[in-house]
């Protein structure tokens, strides 16, 4: 699908992901935002909820019942919600990008195992393409329905995919330590997000059983790998950002920079949002979430331990952009024939 001005709408636009989508889409030269739904905020101006959008739009939130047809519909709903209304969404648009988890896993059994409930629309699972442009570029170009990956899943996949596919690292164990900003928990407040409880923390909240492991394993196994992934997630005192530190082990203990660098460079040549970061000096010698705030970049670095087969891979993203909304806009660009980087050129700020 390709046309001059794309008419898009957002279902569930009052959350953080919806706000990031709006920030990017309102400045996208090929897109016009038609409607944004929120039953909780219906009738209110978008900028009342997203104050950074003041002066950019005069739109008000509408109820789902008021949703009109558009060229592409973004679903920014809590996990488990978009699957309940597929007949409605597909009646309103021929193309969907779902930012939630509902269509990331390929089988209803996998969904039930990881999310604890039956899948409400299992017949739709095979129709969605998993939305990692750096891996599924051509499939996304041909897709009508795209499932955006989880924020922790996409950064880990981008770190691991080239090495796994090249047979550089052992398949077991792969251990991911993920340090997460508070915005990944979403807009709805909770006791855990209450400022006196959240401020200053380095809190292990999911030492085992993180759901995004299922996405990572699925994507890598789909491409022929036999592996298992283990994630431990820690909440840290930042609003935006994820840093993953991935412990892996090389098949060849003697492997070093000369063997590892070419694998990453070959995999990501021409991929506009991957930055390989491994410097000998300076404060930012390795990936750093802080300087990626507001950007669609993923930074990847590594360090091979000289006296063993251990290879540490580091990856950083802004969880709301490359981890969610920016990656969705990147998928839109591919699906609709725009340049892949259109509307996503912001390089980040320093200092922040």
N, C-alpha and C positions, 0 to 999 in steps of 0.2 A: 504494500500500500504506500502510495506517495502522492502528496498534494501540496499546494502552496501554503495554505494556512490550515493547520490541523485543529479541529474542535475537540477539546478534551474536557473531561469532568473528573472530579475526585469524590469518591464515596468515603466518608469518614475523615473529613479534612480538618478537624479541630485538634488533633493530636500533634505530637512533635514531627512524625513522619509526614503528615499532611501539610504542616507548616513548611517543611523543607521542600516538598514538592511544589508548593505555591511559590516559594522564593525563586526556585529555578525556572518554573514554567512561565511565570509572569514576565520574565526577562528573556525567554526563549524566542528568537525571531521567527520561528516556524509554527508557533503554537498560539492559540487563543483559549484561555480558560473560560469555559462556558458556565459551569455550575460546581458548587462545592457543598456537599451535604454534611449536616450534623443535626440530629434530632435535638440534642441538648442545647445547641446554640442557634437553632433556627430563627431567622429574622435578624440576627445580630450581624454587624459588619465583620468581615474577615479580620480587619486590622485590630478589632477589639480583643481578639484572642491571640493574634499574631502581630504584635505591635511593630515589629521590624518591617511590616508591609505597608505601613502608613504612606498614603499618597500613591501607591502602586496600583490599587484597585478599588473600585466602588462596589464590588460584589458583596452581597449578604449570604450567609449560610441559608440553605433550604433543607426541607425535610426530604427523605428518600422518596416519599410519595410524589414529590414535585419534579423528580428527575426526568429530564428529557433525553432524546437520542443524541449521540455524539459519535465522533470517529474513533476515539479511544477512551476507555474508562479505566481509571486507577482505583483499586480497592485498597484502602488503608484502614482496615478494620481489625479488631482484636482477633487473635487466633481462634479458629472454629466458627467464625461468623459468615465469611463470604461464601462458604460452601452451602449454606442454608438457602441461598437465594439466587442460584445460578440461572434459573429461567428468567428472572428479572434482569440480571446484569447483561446476559447475552441478548435480551430483547432490546436493550438500550444501546448496545455497541457491538460491532463485529470484532473488536479487538479489546482484550483485557490484559492489564498487568496487575497482578495481585502481590502486594507487599507483605502479606501475612504468610503463615506457615501452611495454609490449607492444602496447597497443591505442590508442595516441595517434594514430598515422598511419593514414590511410584506405586505403592500398594496400600490398600485399606488396612491390611494387617500391620504394616509398619507404622501407619498413623496411630492405630489403636494401641500398639505397644509403647509408643513414645509419648502420646498425648492423652491416653487413658479414656478414650471415648470412641464410639463407632464413627466412621467417616460418613457424612451425610450425602455425599455426591461421588461415590467411588467411580462411576462411569466417566467422570471428567478427568480423573487423574492422568490417564495416558495422553490427553490432549494438550497438557501444559508442558512447555519447555522450561527447564531449569535455567534461570537467568543469570549466568555468569558470562559476560561477553568475551572475556579473554579465553574462555574454554569452548563455549557453545556459540561462537560468533555466527556461523553460517546457519545453524538451526534457529537462532533468534531472528535472523533476517527473514526467514520463511514462516515464522510463527504468527499465529493469531492470538494465542494465549501464553502468557509468560508468568512463571512463579518466581518472584524475587527471592534470593537466598537470605538466610539469616545473617546478621552482621558478623557474628563470630565465625560462622561457617565460611563466608566468602574470603575473609582475610586468611584463614587457615588453608583453604583450598588453593589460593593463589600462591602461598608459600610452598605448599607440598607438591602440587600437580607436576611441575617440570621434573622434579627429582624422582618422584614415584614412576612417572612414565618413562624416564631414562634409565631406570633400574639402578640408581645411584645409592639408594638407602634401603635398609632392611625394612620389611613390611611390619615387623613387630619387634618391640613396642614403638608406637608413636604417641608421645605424651605432650599435650598442649596445656600450657599455663596461660590463661587469658585474664588480663586485667582490664576491667570494664568501667566506663564512665556511667554516671547516674541516669543519663537520658535513655540508655538502652532499656530501662525498666518501664518506659512509657510515661504518658502525661498524667495518668490517674494517680493521685497521691495515696500513700499507704503509711503504716507505722514505720516501715523500714526507710521511707524517703523523708520522714519528718527531720527537719534540719538538725536538731540536737542529737538525733540518732545516726544521721548519715554523715555529718561533717567530721572530717579527720579520720575516717575509717580506712582500714585495709582489711576488708571483711570477706572471708571465704564463705560464699553463699551456695555454691554448687560444686563441692569437691569431686563428686562422681555423678554419672548419669545425665550429663548435659545433653539436651535434645539435639543440638546442632551436630553432635557426633554422627547421628544417623545420616544427615545430609552429606557430610564429608565422606563417610564410608561409601555411600551410595554413588556419589559422583566418581570416586576413584575406582570402585569396583566395576562400575559401568564401563570403564575404559581398561579393564583387564587386570587390575591389581587385586591381590588377595592380602588384605591388611585389616588391622583393627586400630581404632583411634580412641584415645582416652583424654578427656578434657577436665581440667579443674578451673573454675571461674572465681575470680576475686573482685569485689567492688572496691574501687579506690576513689580518692577525692578529686575527681574531675567530672565535668558535666558531659563533654563530648570526648569520644575517642576509645579505641581499643588497641592494646599492645598484646600480641601473642608471642610467647617464647616457647618454641617447639623443640623438644628433645628427640632427636633421631640418631641413628647409628649407620655409618657407611658400610657398604658391603666390602669395600676395599679400604683397609685401615690406613694405607699410605695416601689415599686421596687427599687433595688439598685445594687451594684456590684455583690452580690451573685446571683441575678437573671439574670443579663446581661452577665457576664463573661462566664457562661456555654453555652450560645447560640452561641457566637462567637467561643469558643473553639470546640464545637461539629461540627459546620459548616465547620471549616477550619482545622480540624485535618488531617494531611497528605497532606495539600496543601502547596507545597514548597515555594511559592512566597508571602504568606501572613505572615506579622509580626504584632502581636498584641502588642501595645505599650501603657502602662499606668503605669508609674513609680512614686514612691513617692518622689524621689529626682533626682538631676542632671539637666543639661541644656536641655536634650532631653527627657523630660517626656512624650511628646506627639509626634505624627507623624510630620516629618520634611522633606520637599522636598530636602533641601540642601544635606543631607547625602545619598540621594537615587540617585544622579546623576550617570547615566550610568548603573543603575541596573534595574532588572525586578521585584523588590519587590514592593508590596503595603503595606504601614503601616496603621493600623487602631487603633484608640483609642476612648475613650468616657469619658464623665463626666455627671453624673446624679445630677441634682440640688436637694439639700436636702429638700428644703422648697416648692417644687412644683413638677409637673409631667414632667417638661422639661428634655429631654435627648439630649445632644449635642454629635454628632458623628464626629470624625475628620479622614480624610483620606489624604494620600500623596502618590504621584508617581512621577517618571520622565515621563513627557508626551511623550517623544520620544521613550521610551523603553517600560515599562509596558503599557503606554498609546497608543503605536503604534507598533513600529518595534519589540520590544522584545516579546510582546504578540503574534505577528504574528509568530515569530519563535517558541514560545511555542505551538501554534496551529499546525505548521508544524511537530513538534516532535510528537504530539499526532496522527496526520493524518498518519504519515509515520512509526510509530512503534519505534521511538527512545525514550530513557528516556526523561521524560518531561523537565528536567532541562538541557539537553545537550546544551552546548554553551551559557548558561545563568547564569553561576555560580558566576559571578563577584559580590562581596558583597558591593561595594561602597568604598569611601575614606573618611578619616577624619584626619586632617582638609582639607577643600576644599577652 
